[in-house]
Every structure is written in structure tokens, then in C-alpha cells.
Amino acid sequence: MFTNVYSPLEKLNHTRLNELWVKRDDQIDPYISGNKWRKLKYNLARARDLQKTHLVTFGGAFSNHLVATAAAAARTGFKATAFVRGEVVDNEMLLLCRLYGMDLRFTDRLSYKDKEALFQKYFGNNPDTFFIDEGGAGADAVSGCAEIVSELPEDVSHLFCAAGTGTTAAGLLSGIKTADSKTVLHVIPVLKGAGFIRDEILKYCDLEGQLVVHNDYHFGGYAKTQPELLQFMKTFIADTGMLIDPVYTAKLFYAIDDLSDRGALKPDEKIVALHTGGLLGIWGMKNELRSIY
Ligand SMILES: *Cc1c(COP(=O)(O)O)cnc(C)c1O
């Protein structure tokens, strides 16, 4: 299943930017969405090489990574267990995880902090299990994300992506380095106080001169929003016909729009925005979204 990827590059109409393109990783799969597919690819390959049969991973109750892992496991014949951060809850995303056969174990926030210890405690004696970090983070995820760059044209001036942990961004920067390309990578952290992201990315790839981190587009922090962002999202989706999510990609496209407004992006430069998927995040913010109509 990880061989043929469908992720077209589509041009977007923009009032000021004549060469704005979107790499549609959201089209790869509705549930193994976007960068989560890229991040899981080599993790699953490794699990299979090691003859493991049971994936064990971690995430919050609205985690795109959990749904992606559950779907990928079911399609490739792995069992899957997830430690879910916090008290017992139910929502659309956890329901999908269950439908895909994932075993959910709600875990208090303190125990959740030490994922290795949790894994050891419950699965340390089980030789069939394979540990996948929260969000799929790690070197295998970076390798998977680096491949995105090889699917892009060589003359891209600016490549944009949203960031949580920065693993996807690290992969893109590695891909740029491998291709010996002049593309500048622009990263939009969705967390507040994400000063650590730059160092996190540079841990995997030292191409410092081609990395720009824009720390002012978090709108209050992770899974936080503001009326201005919701209004932007509403107009954007109706105008382009392309769905974006409130947690990651709305902040990404808002940033591109704002930077072009400020003259930081020139009208004829080739710009690619990576659509990392995550559209199920709409259900995590359905009340806020309903409030704008
Ligand atoms: C998980 C996720 C990200 C963040 O990826 P990182 O590699 O953790 O930076 C970005 N966009 C979407 C849609 C996601 O689901």
C-alpha cells in the first residue's frame, strides 16, 4: 500500500501570487492523511522487517496520527494499540480508530509523559510489539517526508509547511539538501512558544540558511483558534473548493496570505504549500466553526 502515492500538485488562484501551488498530500488517503502517511511508511516497513505484528503508539484524543495508524494497521495486517492521553472520552476520531480495530487505553496525563516506560510496563515482555512514538516522530518519519521534495519541480523558490513537532519540516529540509536545491523552507508552527522547533529541525538537517520559521501564526496555540482565522478558513474553502483544517493548514494558508500582503513574497515566485491533510480536525472544532455561520 505504500508504493503508489496520489498527491498531485495543483495551482491555486490567488489575488497577488501568480505561482502559488499546493502539494495535495491530503489526497493520498482520507484517513491515513497527508504527512501521517509519509511518517508511517518507513516505520511500518521496519516493523515488518523485524517481523513484528502489533503496533503500539500514542496520541491525544483528537490525534490524526492515531486514526492514520489504526487505518494503516488494519490495511497491512498489523494489530494496533494506542495509549490515549487523558480521561476516557469519545469523539469522531476515536470512533474511527475503534472501527479500524485499534485497542484504546486511556492514560492519565502523568503516566502518559513517559511513553517508553508505558511501553515497557505493558508490552516490554511481548516480542510481537513495535513502538511508534507520538505523531510517528523519528528518523524513519524524516526519511518518509524527505521524499515529498523529490516529487516537486526543481525551480520552487519557497516551500511552506505547518509544524507540530517539526518532523515533517525536518524531512522537507533533508529532501532539499539531498536535491541540492535552492528552495527555502518556511515553517509555520501551530504551537505557541515553539522556539524549540528550529533546533528540532536542525537536529536532523543542518541546512540553516534555507530554513525560515514564522512563529507568529499560532493563533493562541495548539488547537486554539480566533475569529479571524475561522473567517479566513470559511472564505478560503468557499473560494478555492479545497478543504483545510483549523488546527494546521488554515494557519499555514493564513500565513502565506499574510506574508504576501506584507510584500515578503513576490507575485511571480514559485511557491508550494504542502497540504498535510488532517481534515478530521474539523470535527474537533465543530462548535467554534458552527458559531461563525
Ligand atoms: C500531524 C500534523 C502536522 C504536524 O506534523 P509534524 O511532523 O509533527 O510537524 C501538520 N499538519 C497536519 C495536518 C497534521 O496532521
PDBQT file of the ligand as one rigid body, heavy atoms in Angstrom, charges set to zero:
ROOT
HETATM    1  C1  LIG A 301       0.398  15.995  12.469  1.00  0.00    +0.000 C 
HETATM    2  C2  LIG A 301       0.192  17.099  11.504  1.00  0.00    +0.000 A 
HETATM    3  C3  LIG A 301       1.145  18.106  11.271  1.00  0.00    +0.000 A 
HETATM    4  C4  LIG A 301       2.398  18.233  12.106  1.00  0.00    +0.000 C 
HETATM    5  O1  LIG A 301       3.460  17.448  11.675  1.00  0.00    +0.000 OA
HETATM    6  P1  LIG A 301       4.830  17.440  12.444  1.00  0.00    +0.000 P 
HETATM    7  O2  LIG A 301       5.671  16.498  11.685  1.00  0.00    +0.000 OA
HETATM    8  O3  LIG A 301       4.553  16.959  13.840  1.00  0.00    +0.000 OA
HETATM    9  O4  LIG A 301       5.373  18.830  12.476  1.00  0.00    +0.000 OA
HETATM   10  C5  LIG A 301       0.896  19.042  10.289  1.00  0.00    +0.000 A 
HETATM   11  N1  LIG A 301      -0.264  19.028   9.577  1.00  0.00    +0.000 NA
HETATM   12  C6  LIG A 301      -1.203  18.104   9.798  1.00  0.00    +0.000 A 
HETATM   13  C7  LIG A 301      -2.454  18.186   9.032  1.00  0.00    +0.000 C 
HETATM   14  C8  LIG A 301      -1.019  17.109  10.759  1.00  0.00    +0.000 A 
HETATM   15  O5  LIG A 301      -1.988  16.198  10.972  1.00  0.00    +0.000 OA
ENDROOT
TORSDOF 0
